[in-house]
Amino acid sequence: MKNIELQLDEKTLEKAQALAKSRHCDLSELIAYAIDQLPKAEPEKYPLLGLFADDPESVDEMLEEVMKDRAAHPLNQRFGKGIT
C-alpha cells in the first residue's frame, strides 16, 4: 500500500468520517469501496437496446408495426385534411 495525502473541505471530511463510522471501516477502506463501486453505479448508455439484444426478430416486428401505423396515420396530418 502507498500513503497519499488528500485535501478535503471540512464538510466533506465530516461526511466521509460519518460514512466510515456507519460502515465500521476507516477512511482508506471507505475510499477503496467508493472507487470500486463507482463504475457499477454509472448507467448504461442505451439501456433499452440491451432489452432486445437476444431477440432481434421482436425489434423487427415492432418497427414494422410502427411503420404500418405511421403510414396509416401520418404524424404531420391535421385532423380532417388529407395529405397534400
Contacts in CASP RR format, 6 or more apart in sequence:
PFRMAT RR
TARGET T0000
AUTHOR 0000-0000-0000
METHOD contacts of the structure
MODEL  1
MKNIELQLDEKTLEKAQALAKSRHCDLSELIAYAIDQLPKAEPEKYPLLG
LFADDPESVDEMLEEVMKDRAAHPLNQRFGKGIT
8 16 0 8 1.000
16 27 0 8 1.000
16 30 0 8 1.000
16 31 0 8 1.000
17 27 0 8 1.000
19 30 0 8 1.000
20 26 0 8 1.000
20 27 0 8 1.000
20 29 0 8 1.000
20 30 0 8 1.000
23 29 0 8 1.000
23 30 0 8 1.000
23 33 0 8 1.000
25 33 0 8 1.000
44 50 0 8 1.000
52 58 0 8 1.000
52 59 0 8 1.000
74 83 0 8 1.000
77 83 0 8 1.000
END
